[in-house]
């Protein structure tokens, strides 16, 4: 009995220690205990999981077999007999699962590379991803890398977008970190790599919060911010101290876009005069200030109340499209936001969409907006966007600089925090009239 109680006490102490380890340092617990157990489960069950998901293939192999399995039966109604046959080598069909590579742990799960069977394509694994996730009892499984003959699956134990926090990081020019990706990495928007972005989302989906995060991160940087807010200026007026220019109606928008087109042409002439392909190859003392243009509710720029506004809308669409087409090389970048983005707004919207290579799709009210935002990407991205629940504001599908799409979530940025950043860095705001002149403008000292 003494030995029994001793073993019971040791077991209880070990269980309590493991529980405390998991509670107080879950990362090391995952790498030390959780992942090895999961890896053993994956390797032991992979053949059954692949067979259930129809990823196996039959191969012809030599096996030692029987012509007939020995059975005990009745040769007649009155006597029992044993039927025996000799063993022999023959080629038979053998079910083979895809070859599973080495599992590599991540903070949220693991990655593994698979060798495709002959005739298989990555789409087969994308279709089977949900079944694999249920078989392994994980949050999700996704195809994250495709190479000739191989795919890489990424399994996530839990949803990393339930709570999003950001750790401080050094600021870099024209880079913002609005939130987290589903793989646990920081969501980085680099305007020099992806110059123009489309941000679609319904009311209360997190679209405005993303704009707040972008303004907060750009405010301390040496850039000029320009706003278009045709909802009477209610969205961007609090950020006026940090905005070099703000348009709040159609007429002001036409004039401001004309100024932007003129500034792009001036920068074009400056680069041509110095033999530079873009402003980043100019000498630093000649390099103009980068301009980031934020457009809130783009549909207001294209809607017409009557035919008298047709010419004004046409001029607006043409100017905005020219900025999108020419702005990248001359450090003029666009962030276009909207609740409703559809082909019914006119051909100008479709042409503008083609120039916005960065895509962010929050929860939307109609499928056409999701199609306009993500329709030319992987169909799985479209399905993921349509599945965003209303109770998770800020969750979105992002397609950016790495050529793939990700689920992401922007960190919550209260309006007063973005307003405080705008007021605190108001001294960095370039004067608009000085900015659009032909003489290069040096950024004011902090």
N, C-alpha and C positions, 0 to 999 in steps of 0.2 A: 504493500500500500504506500510505503514511503516513496518508492521509485515512481509509482503512478502519480502521486501528488507533485513530485519533483518535475516530472515530464509535463504535467498539466501547467505548472507554474512557468516553466521555460517557454511553453507554447504561447501562454497568455502574454508573457513579457515580449516575445518576438512579434506577436500580432500587434501589441500596443506600440512597439517601436516602429514597425512598418507603417502603422496608421499615422504616428507623429511625423515620420519622415515624409510621408506623402502630403500631409497638411502644411508642414513648415518649409519644405523645399521640394515642391513638386517636379521641378525640372530635373534635378539629380535623381529623384526617385524614378522618373520616367526612363532616363537613360540607363540606370542601374538595374531596375527590376521590371518595370512595365514593358519596355521595348523588347528585352529578351524573351519574355513570355509571349508577347504578340508575334514575334518573329517565328517562334516555334509553332504557334497556331497556324500562321500563314503557310509555312512549308508543309506541315502535316495535312492540311485540308485543301491545298491548292488544286490537286487533281479533281477532287469532288466539286469544288467551286467552279472550276473551268468547265467541267462536264455539265453541271447544271445551267451554266450561262451559255452553253453551246459554243465554246471556244476550242474544244478538242478536235482532233482529226484522227482518223483511222489509218494506221500504218501497217504494212505487211512485214512481219518479223518471223524468224524461225523460233519455234517453241516446241518443247517436249510435251506431246499430247497423247491422249487415248483415242482409239477409234470409237470406243463407246465406254461410258463410265460404268464400272462394275456395279451391278445392282443385285439386290436380293428380291426375287420375285417368285411367282408361282408358275412353274413350267406346265403344270396341269392342276387340276382341282385337288389332287391328292398328294402332291409332292412339291417340295421347295427345292430350288437349285440356285447356284451362284454362276453368273456369266462373267468371265474374265477375258480381257483382251491385252495384247502386248503394247508397250509404249513405243512411240515412233516420233521422229523429227519431221515437222512439216511447217509450211508458211501459213500463218493465220493473221487475221485482222486484230490489231492491238490499239486500243484507244490511248492516244498520247496528248497530254496537256502541253501548252506552250512552255518553253523553257524559262524558268524563273531565275533571274539574276540575284545578285547580292542585295539584301535589304539595307537601306541607309536611313538611319533615324533622323528626324527633324524635331523641332521643339513641339510640333503639334501632331506628329504622326510619323510617317515614313514614306520613302520613295523606293521604287523598284523598277528595274528595266526588264522587259519581256522580249523574247525573240518571236517574231511573227511566224506562224505556219505559212506554207506556200498557199497563195491565194487569199490570205487575210489582208485586211486594210485597217488603219487606225479607227475608222468608223465602227468596226465590229466591237471594239473595246469601249468606245464611247456609248454605244447602245447597252453594253453589258455593265457599265459602271455602277448603275443603281443596284443591280442584283449583287454585284461583288460587295458593295458597301453594306447591304443587309446581311450577307453571309458572314462578313467579318465583324459586324456590329460596330461600325464606325459611322461618323457623321456624313462623310462623302468620299468618293473616289473619282479622280479626274485624270484625263490624259493631259499631261503637261509638256511633253516633249516627244517629237516624232523624228526619227531618223530612218534611213533606208533599211528596212528589215527589222526595226526595233521600235517599241513605244515605251514610254516611262509613265507609270501610274503613280499618283500621289494620293495617299490616304490620309484623311484628317480625322482625328479622334473626336474633336468637338468643334463647334462653330466659333472661330476666333473673332467674329464680328459682333458677338453679344455685347461686349464692353470694349470700347476703343480708347486707348490712351497713347499719347506720344511722349517720347523722351526728348529732352532738348538736344539739338544738333546744330552745328555751325551753319549759318546762312550762306547760300551760294546764289550768285546773280541769276535771276530769272528761273529759279527753282523754288517750288513750294511743296510742302508736305502736308496735304490736307487730312490724311487719315491713314488707315491700314488696309492692306490687301488680305485676302483670305488665307494666304500662305504665311501670314505673320510679319511680312516685310512692310516697310514704310511705303505708302503710296506717294510717289514722287511725280510731279508734273514739271517737266523740263521744257520750257518754251523754246529753247534753242534747238532741241531735238524734235519736238512736236509743237510747231508754232501756233496752231489754231485748234480750238476745242469747241465741241458742241455739248451743251449741258441741258438735257431734257428731263422733265419731271413734273408731276402733278403737284397741286397745292398740298403742303405739309409732307412732302416726300423727302425733303432735305436739300432741294436745289438751292434755296437761298442760303442755307447754312454753309454749303460748299463755297458760294460766292463770298460769304463772310470770312471763311478760312483763307481763301485766296487773297483777299484784301489785307487781312491781318499779316500774312507772310510777305506780301509785296510792299507794304507800307514802309518798312525800314530799308528797302533796297533802293539803289540809285536808278529808279525808273519813273516814267511819267504815267499816270493813270488817267484814263478818259472814260466817261460813263455815258451810256444812252439808257434813259429810264423814261419810257413813254407812259408810265402809270402816274404821271404828274410829279415824278421825282420822289415819291414816297420811299423808295427802296434805297437810292443812292445819295439823297440829300444829306443824311447824317455823316456821310464820308466826304463832304465837300472840302474840308480843310486839306485833304490829301489828293483831291482830284484837280488836275490841271484844267479840265473842261467838263461840262455836264450839259447834255441836251435832254429836255423834258417834254418836247412836243415835236411834231413832224417837221415844222419849218426849221427849228433849231437843229434837228438831226441832219437835214439836207445841208445846212451851212457847215456844220461840224464835219460831216463826211467830205465835203468839198475841201476843207482845210486839211484833212488827213490825206486825201489823194494828192493835194499839192505838196504836202510834206514828203510823201513817198517819192514824188517826182524830183523834189529838191535833193533828196538823199541819193536818188539814182544818178543825177547829174554830178553830185560830189564824188561818187564811186567811179563814174566814167572819167572824170577829170584826173583822178589819181590812179587809174588803171586797176581798180579793185573790183572783185566780183561781188562782194558784199561789205557791209559796214564793219564786220569783225576783222577784216584784213586791212582796214585803214589804220594809219598811225593813231595812237591813243588820244593825242591832243585834238585830232580831227573827228573822232568817233562821236556820232550824235547819241543823245539819250534814248534808250529803248522806250517804246510806247506800248502799253498794254491797254487794249480797248475792251471794256466790259459792256455787253449789250443785254439788258434785262427785257424779257418778253419780246422776242424778235418778231412775233406775229403782228404786233402793233405797227411795225415798220412797213408791213406788206398789205394790211387790210385797207379796204377802200369803202367809204360810206356812199360815194356816188362817183360818177365818171369824171367829175371835175378834179378828183384827186389822183387820177390815173397817171398823169405826167409826173407828179411829185413822187408817187410810189416808184415809178420806173427809174427816176433819177436816183432815188435812195437805193434801190436794188443794184443798180449799175455801179454806184460808188462803193457800196459795201463789198460787192464782188471784186472790184479792182483792188481794194485794200487787202482782201484775202488772197488774191492771186499774186500780188507783188510785194506784200508786206514782209514775208519771211526773210528775204535777203537784206531788207533794210530796217530790221529790228522794230517792226510794227506787228503786234500779235493780237489775236482775237479770242475772246471767250464769249460765245453766243449762247444765251439761255432762253428757254421757252417751255411753256406748258404744253402747247399744241404745235407740232411741226408736221405739216402734211403737204402733199402735192397740190391740194386745193388752194393753198396760199399763192400759187403762181409758180411759173418756171424759175423765177429768181431764187426761191427758197431751195429748189432742187439743185440749181447750179452752185449756190453757196454751200450747201451740205457737202458737195463733192470736194470742196477745198478744205473742209474741217476734218483733218485726219485723226485728231483726238476725239474720242466719243465717251460720254458719260450718260448712262441711262438710269434714272431713278424709277420708282414706281410711276406708271403712266395710266391714264384713264382710257386710252383707246389704243388698239393694236397698231394702227398706222403710224403713230408717233414712235413706237418701239421699232417698227420696220424701217422708218426713215433714219433712225439713229443707229441701229445695229443690223439692219437687214442684209447688208453686203458682207457681213462677217459670218462666223460659224453659226449655224442654226441653233446650236446648243446655247449660245449666248442670248439669243432671242427668247428661248424657253426660260432661261434663268432670270431674265429681266421681267417676264410676265409673272413669275412666281414670287416676286418680292412682296411680302405681306405689308399691310398698311401700318401695323404696329411697330415696324422697324424703320423709322425715318433715318435717312442718311445712307442706307444700304443701296448700292447701285452696281451696275455692271460697267466696267472700265475697259476700253481698248485703247492702248497707247503705244509707247515707243518700242516695246519688245515684240510687237506683232501678234501677241496673244491677248485673250480677254481674261479678266479676273473679276470676281466679286470683291467689292471693297465697301468701306464705310468711312465717311468723313467724321472726324472728331467734332464734338459739339462745341461750337464757338458762339457764345451769347452775343447779341447785337452790341451791348455796351462794351464788350471786349474789343470788337472790331472798330467801334467808334473811338475808343480810347487810343488804339493804335494809329488811327487816322489823325487824331488831334496831336498825339505825341510826336508824330513825324511830319507835321505840317510844314516845318521849315525846309523839308526836302522836296517840296512841290515846285517843279519848274513852272515859270510863267508861260501861259499858252501862247501869247502873242510873240514872246521872245523865242519860244520853241519852234514855231512854224516859219520863222524867218530863214533866209538862206545861209546866214552865218552859223557855223557849228556852235552849239551851246555846251558849255562845261557844266557839270552838275554842281549845285551849290554845296558848300562844305557843311558837314554836320556840326 
